[in-house]
Amino acid sequence: MELLSGNEAIAQGAWEAGVRIGVAYPGTPSTETMESFAEKEGVYAEWCPNEKVALEVGIGASAAGARVLATMKHVGVNVAADPLFTAAYTGVGGGLVILAADDPGMHSSQNEQDSRFYALAARMPMLEPSDSAEALAFTREAYDLSERFDVPFLIRSTVRISHTKTPVEIGPRLEHDLKPYEKDAAKWVMMPAFAKPRRKVQDARTAELREWVEKCPYNVVERKGAEIGIVCAGATYQHVAEALPEASVFKLGVTWPLPARALEAFAESVDRLYVVEEASDYLSNQIRSLGIELSAAPGKELPPDGELTPSMIRLAFGMQEAEHIPTQGDVPGRPPALCAGCPHRLVFKELSRLRAIVTGDIGCYTLGALPPLSAMDTCVDMGASISMAHGFELALAETKHRPVVAVIGDSTFGHSGLSSLLNTVYNQGAGTVCILDNRTTAMTGQQGNPFNGITLQKRPTRELDLEGILAALGIEDVSTVDPHDMTAVRSTLKRATDSENLSVIVFRAPCVLIDRTRKPAFTVTQDCRACGVCPTLGCPAIAKDPDTGMAAIDDVMCIGCGQCAQYCGFSAIVPTADRTKGGADAR
Amino acid sequence: MPVNATNTTTVLLCGVGGQGTILAADLLAKTAIAAGCTVKLSEIHGMSQRGGAVTTIVRFGDDVSSMVTDPGSADYIIAFETTEALRNAPYLKQGGMLLVNDESIKPLPVLTGSASMPERARERLCELGAVLVPAGAIAKTAGNAKSTNVVLLGALASGMDFDLALWKDQIAKRVPAHTIDANLAAFRAGAEAAQGVKA
């Protein structure tokens, strides 16, 4: 028996099913699925620049006859939605399974969308495991189902499934030969003449799926009392089992299509039927649309957003919360922060000094929005920094306005910033674009990307030449700057934002989590005048004494980047003589 | 219906990103499995890795359903830091064990002067019945400053029923070979420290 996370279990299930090819773009909470798959025997796996590309690679490999796993977070499904909808028409060659990992509670996401609506809208069947054992079994079997019904299968997980380790039995790999590829334009060329008949194929397949799902063993009825019946799925099922041990439960393992007749029979077998679901009304609406009546929970209404817990479900059914120690009012928040020595820090400090309008993007550097840097105006989705900056410039063109600066990371630029920048160039837009090239996809755990030239399975490739690409796009004003150098950051930003023309600044220095070189820590001398400037950098190694206002540097946390020393007007921040204590080894 | 109808034991580990809560949770989970329990271990990572607050939940017993916990429901809380101990104290079940590493790490809003640390944190934790263990100092004395988390596990183990050999087995399997002795010493010292505080 192994203790696997839901993500590891999905990777294991795919491997056992003989999957040869894995494609993904990293995104919490899906990332470890492809990392785990990539380490298995006899597979090929790659990071792609974005989820759309990943799914298209996957559809190609499936068409060619291989079994394929594609993984992404919920917002990644938005990016991949274009091929996803049409893949539900073409169907598959080799089995194709797509993981959509949702993040109710938004632990690490910009929204809380429910990927089950994609299954409904695309008419693509969706399995929803409630622990790692089911994640493994459902994924393994989804490949046979995908080939049997000639359609990709979606696996939906949530953060509590993806990131919870539960016991599983692992099995051997069943090698799966490539299905011989034969040209079949009516199946694979989705132009109107062929897509129209494929739509009929899809409808016929949906009818078959609706029959299959009525008897599908993944949907389980746990019959207890006749008073209360609960319909639920995934992690929510586990909370229901904990909170309402006396209730009869219809656990859905398939959340599209729903087993209409089985649900009707279950509804008739209980006095009152309830749906318990998290941050969504997908199941409630779908079940009501079958003509099944649902009751409102008798107690405190379940929240429409965020994660559920057993206690919330107990409260909804009229029980009390456990007695507990009251919430301690004076506990300060502990938000995440840019690491000590992070190469992004000075760029945000200087943008803040410039009072620029900063359109931000998705990555660690979104933390530049938080105090004390507070140097970001917007963050919407991958690549939006550059296109939104163009929008700001268009709207403010006739006005006297503060400089507009887009800030985007290297991996996010490769994901979808490139096409945004192409648009700005094409439409002769202005503004300044800062590409924070820290040589890695840092936020999700330091993955490779086209710009650092590291592939998922460490196969040799080449680093993309970022400045070369910018030149090829026809951008005349391109600078490359060391982001640890305050003077260079300040003067380059000033010059670029003073210009009427589009400019791009590449700030290049490795993330401190990939480059572990440590220099002697800095320390604050008696010359400190308590001016309060260095704490405004928001470095977790610098503390301001609440009484004296003097600065102090934590010599264990400080990595010796020297950023703060450049801001000290009294030369009171100096490097220590040697690095015998603290630093990387002690962390 | 009683509030907790199951015989599941719930342990909430909390601290600051990078403190080693996840390894401690893993060792606890593996020990519970070795003792014949079924286990769920739920962790949240992502944004929280950048010095933010982290919590990991380990639940074990004959049959474990939910992977999360609620206020008043954790049998054990292991806090790697005093502020996080206060933040998470409401999760403690009445009669549960609140084990705290006697160390404070200032969050960024405190470092920059826009917030302050909780007042009388140690005293308040003691009033709540917490067992405070200077785990960092104990780890250093035991020979490896990085084994603070193992000291805390030792302290936790002293309040649990698992055979000590099961714990030691898991520790020996998981830590780097040259640190096994120091980690086992840290584990023993943690157990002794907790016994000393409680006595």
HADDOCK unambig.tbl for C-alpha pairs under 7 A between the chains (distance, minus, plus):
assign (segid A and resid 28 and name CA) (segid B and resid 46 and name CA) 6.24 0.50 0.50
assign (segid A and resid 108 and name CA) (segid B and resid 46 and name CA) 5.56 0.50 0.50
assign (segid A and resid 108 and name CA) (segid B and resid 47 and name CA) 5.52 0.50 0.50
assign (segid A and resid 160 and name CA) (segid B and resid 42 and name CA) 6.72 0.50 0.50
assign (segid A and resid 163 and name CA) (segid B and resid 42 and name CA) 5.95 0.50 0.50
assign (segid A and resid 163 and name CA) (segid B and resid 43 and name CA) 5.85 0.50 0.50
assign (segid A and resid 163 and name CA) (segid B and resid 44 and name CA) 6.70 0.50 0.50
assign (segid A and resid 164 and name CA) (segid B and resid 40 and name CA) 6.51 0.50 0.50
assign (segid A and resid 164 and name CA) (segid B and resid 41 and name CA) 5.27 0.50 0.50
assign (segid A and resid 164 and name CA) (segid B and resid 42 and name CA) 4.10 0.50 0.50
assign (segid A and resid 164 and name CA) (segid B and resid 43 and name CA) 6.34 0.50 0.50
assign (segid A and resid 165 and name CA) (segid B and resid 40 and name CA) 5.61 0.50 0.50
assign (segid A and resid 165 and name CA) (segid B and resid 41 and name CA) 4.96 0.50 0.50
assign (segid A and resid 165 and name CA) (segid B and resid 42 and name CA) 6.37 0.50 0.50
assign (segid A and resid 166 and name CA) (segid B and resid 39 and name CA) 6.01 0.50 0.50
assign (segid A and resid 166 and name CA) (segid B and resid 40 and name CA) 4.84 0.50 0.50
assign (segid A and resid 166 and name CA) (segid B and resid 41 and name CA) 6.70 0.50 0.50
assign (segid A and resid 167 and name CA) (segid B and resid 39 and name CA) 6.87 0.50 0.50
assign (segid A and resid 238 and name CA) (segid B and resid 65 and name CA) 4.80 0.50 0.50
assign (segid A and resid 238 and name CA) (segid B and resid 66 and name CA) 4.56 0.50 0.50
assign (segid A and resid 239 and name CA) (segid B and resid 65 and name CA) 6.66 0.50 0.50
assign (segid A and resid 239 and name CA) (segid B and resid 66 and name CA) 4.73 0.50 0.50
assign (segid A and resid 241 and name CA) (segid B and resid 65 and name CA) 6.19 0.50 0.50
assign (segid A and resid 242 and name CA) (segid B and resid 65 and name CA) 5.59 0.50 0.50
assign (segid A and resid 242 and name CA) (segid B and resid 66 and name CA) 5.96 0.50 0.50
assign (segid A and resid 309 and name CA) (segid B and resid 68 and name CA) 6.65 0.50 0.50
assign (segid A and resid 309 and name CA) (segid B and resid 69 and name CA) 6.92 0.50 0.50
assign (segid A and resid 309 and name CA) (segid B and resid 70 and name CA) 6.77 0.50 0.50
assign (segid A and resid 311 and name CA) (segid B and resid 70 and name CA) 6.10 0.50 0.50
assign (segid A and resid 322 and name CA) (segid B and resid 3 and name CA) 6.41 0.50 0.50
assign (segid A and resid 322 and name CA) (segid B and resid 71 and name CA) 6.78 0.50 0.50
assign (segid A and resid 322 and name CA) (segid B and resid 72 and name CA) 5.16 0.50 0.50
assign (segid A and resid 322 and name CA) (segid B and resid 73 and name CA) 6.90 0.50 0.50
assign (segid A and resid 323 and name CA) (segid B and resid 72 and name CA) 5.57 0.50 0.50
assign (segid A and resid 324 and name CA) (segid B and resid 71 and name CA) 6.03 0.50 0.50
assign (segid A and resid 324 and name CA) (segid B and resid 72 and name CA) 4.32 0.50 0.50
assign (segid A and resid 324 and name CA) (segid B and resid 90 and name CA) 5.47 0.50 0.50
assign (segid A and resid 324 and name CA) (segid B and resid 91 and name CA) 6.83 0.50 0.50
assign (segid A and resid 324 and name CA) (segid B and resid 92 and name CA) 6.69 0.50 0.50
assign (segid A and resid 324 and name CA) (segid B and resid 93 and name CA) 6.61 0.50 0.50
assign (segid A and resid 324 and name CA) (segid B and resid 94 and name CA) 6.82 0.50 0.50
assign (segid A and resid 325 and name CA) (segid B and resid 89 and name CA) 6.48 0.50 0.50
assign (segid A and resid 325 and name CA) (segid B and resid 90 and name CA) 4.43 0.50 0.50
assign (segid A and resid 326 and name CA) (segid B and resid 90 and name CA) 5.72 0.50 0.50
assign (segid A and resid 327 and name CA) (segid B and resid 90 and name CA) 5.80 0.50 0.50
assign (segid A and resid 328 and name CA) (segid B and resid 86 and name CA) 6.40 0.50 0.50
assign (segid A and resid 328 and name CA) (segid B and resid 87 and name CA) 6.37 0.50 0.50
assign (segid A and resid 330 and name CA) (segid B and resid 118 and name CA) 5.42 0.50 0.50
assign (segid A and resid 331 and name CA) (segid B and resid 83 and name CA) 6.59 0.50 0.50
assign (segid A and resid 331 and name CA) (segid B and resid 87 and name CA) 6.24 0.50 0.50
assign (segid A and resid 331 and name CA) (segid B and resid 117 and name CA) 6.84 0.50 0.50
assign (segid A and resid 331 and name CA) (segid B and resid 118 and name CA) 5.39 0.50 0.50
assign (segid A and resid 332 and name CA) (segid B and resid 115 and name CA) 6.36 0.50 0.50
assign (segid A and resid 332 and name CA) (segid B and resid 116 and name CA) 6.70 0.50 0.50
assign (segid A and resid 332 and name CA) (segid B and resid 117 and name CA) 6.42 0.50 0.50
assign (segid A and resid 334 and name CA) (segid B and resid 52 and name CA) 5.32 0.50 0.50
assign (segid A and resid 334 and name CA) (segid B and resid 53 and name CA) 5.68 0.50 0.50
assign (segid A and resid 334 and name CA) (segid B and resid 107 and name CA) 5.16 0.50 0.50
assign (segid A and resid 334 and name CA) (segid B and resid 108 and name CA) 6.89 0.50 0.50
assign (segid A and resid 335 and name CA) (segid B and resid 52 and name CA) 4.96 0.50 0.50
assign (segid A and resid 336 and name CA) (segid B and resid 47 and name CA) 6.39 0.50 0.50
assign (segid A and resid 336 and name CA) (segid B and resid 48 and name CA) 5.73 0.50 0.50
assign (segid A and resid 336 and name CA) (segid B and resid 50 and name CA) 4.75 0.50 0.50
assign (segid A and resid 336 and name CA) (segid B and resid 51 and name CA) 5.02 0.50 0.50
assign (segid A and resid 336 and name CA) (segid B and resid 52 and name CA) 3.96 0.50 0.50
assign (segid A and resid 337 and name CA) (segid B and resid 50 and name CA) 5.46 0.50 0.50
assign (segid A and resid 337 and name CA) (segid B and resid 51 and name CA) 6.10 0.50 0.50
assign (segid A and resid 338 and name CA) (segid B and resid 50 and name CA) 6.44 0.50 0.50
assign (segid A and resid 339 and name CA) (segid B and resid 50 and name CA) 6.41 0.50 0.50
assign (segid A and resid 443 and name CA) (segid B and resid 46 and name CA) 6.91 0.50 0.50
assign (segid A and resid 444 and name CA) (segid B and resid 46 and name CA) 6.40 0.50 0.50
assign (segid A and resid 535 and name CA) (segid B and resid 112 and name CA) 5.29 0.50 0.50
assign (segid A and resid 536 and name CA) (segid B and resid 112 and name CA) 6.84 0.50 0.50
assign (segid A and resid 538 and name CA) (segid B and resid 108 and name CA) 6.99 0.50 0.50
assign (segid A and resid 538 and name CA) (segid B and resid 112 and name CA) 6.80 0.50 0.50
assign (segid A and resid 540 and name CA) (segid B and resid 108 and name CA) 5.90 0.50 0.50
assign (segid A and resid 542 and name CA) (segid B and resid 111 and name CA) 6.72 0.50 0.50
assign (segid A and resid 543 and name CA) (segid B and resid 111 and name CA) 4.32 0.50 0.50
assign (segid A and resid 543 and name CA) (segid B and resid 112 and name CA) 6.23 0.50 0.50
assign (segid A and resid 544 and name CA) (segid B and resid 111 and name CA) 5.60 0.50 0.50
assign (segid A and resid 544 and name CA) (segid B and resid 112 and name CA) 5.78 0.50 0.50
assign (segid A and resid 544 and name CA) (segid B and resid 113 and name CA) 6.21 0.50 0.50
assign (segid A and resid 546 and name CA) (segid B and resid 113 and name CA) 6.22 0.50 0.50
